[in-house]
């Protein structure tokens, strides 16, 4: 196995008396697409800022491309592409100019930057907007421009902090497609998300993070295998009847989660469990059999939903 | 906080190739980072260049007519042996520098963290916090030099500079402006929320300084208990030096040293404290 491009061990970040990251360990292999999945406030962004060699760690070890960010921040950052949670494009500049000034930060020659800027605008599907003001772009376009900007230095590692949060479904799919292409080209991706489908689509391997700690680690499929059943039966009896119904269906399926609005029954055969429920004389208002997702893994691990 | 180079950085293998590439790529930004920031700001200036040029030209003309021609007619005997126009011209030049400083170091600094958070973008690249500050300040100094030079040309056109040494009022004004700008940025860089604090700075800092720094009348005209406003004001120190250059205003040599020393010290301290604040905020 090739040497990892990122190694973190017992990584901790504290702000005054608040612990954002409470000792986490992980490695990222070159070319891998690695995800940090967790709810808001889990410490994902803080971890990303430490990997980005911007935020200094409180304790623990961190090595990026074999270098310590405390000593080699600028050197490490020269090899990274960063897509922060909140876009920080320069609103006073036009679309293409944003790429030109950013490329200069890496000390790249102007001709090379100009060439790359045009390629990246093409890649980000923004070629026809290159003279537009950043403010005039839609949210999805700004996001794609931020990604294009992050690629101006041909980074070894691309860091994406909640790349599609706040985007509409269509914009998300365009973005996923672009990110998937990068992954196919062998760019190492590290991303945080609280969207299951995003993690399942983009990550080879991920860690589930909650309250600054890693709860589980593995590929999306293996996590689902390990922490959930193949299928999930979702039944709704109406908000005030769910818990009462839960008592009556106890024993059906491998495990039951009672949520305020529905019951989740974990099983390898959802339809069969639904039949059992009907035989008990219970008639859910709605029922749905679906495959297990990372949402179920998270619920199992923390007892909470990801998006609350 | 540990600060040791991890084993893998010293070991051979593919890791080491990555590290070598990173160290090589870090050289240019470490050296020229501040200049890249200047480039960025100049490009952003294009958006408002025409209005900047217009105010650079319009302001001095208005002020020189109002004060040098209008108000001067009420002071026919002049002040300290020179005409009122000659007396007020170096002060106006320093005040013009101060205005550029205030424009560039108040809202734009808060904006860089908050409304148009370009500082965070810069810091995600190889650029470091102190380089961001140096670059921004260098750009402001350039912009200020341009504005002051235009102002000086207008002053010359009004025939308000008796001495050939008058040209020195340009660097003096820039030094004064930068001292004031760095004083303001030391504060504005700490602002996480802008709830009118900057307007207060303008009202209770900028305006009194503008009026009570021996700008429009000699500081000695003020009652003694108000004169300390002038002594602490960087503008007064700059104006005194400007008058020395413009018409040989009588100042004791030790006082010249005090004026220069005061302004230079503020620049150095302001640069240090702004850099520290910005670096810490970005590393949080």
Interface residues (C-beta under 8 A of the other chain):
Chain A: X2 X3 X5 X7 X15 X30 X52 X54 X55 X56 X57 X58 X59 X60 X61 X63 X65 X66 X67 X68 X70 X71 X72 X73 X74 X75 X76 X77 X78 X79 X80 X82 X84 X86 X88 X89 X90 X91 X92 X93 X97 X100 X101 X102 X104 X105 X106 X107 X149 X153 X156
Chain B: X1 X2 X3 X4 X5 X6 X8 X9 X11 X13 X14 X15 X16 X18 X19 X21 X22 X23 X25 X26 X27 X28 X29 X30 X32 X33 X36 X39 X40 X43 X44 X47 X116 X117 X118 X120 X121 X122 X123 X124 X125 X126 X127 X128 X282 X283 X284
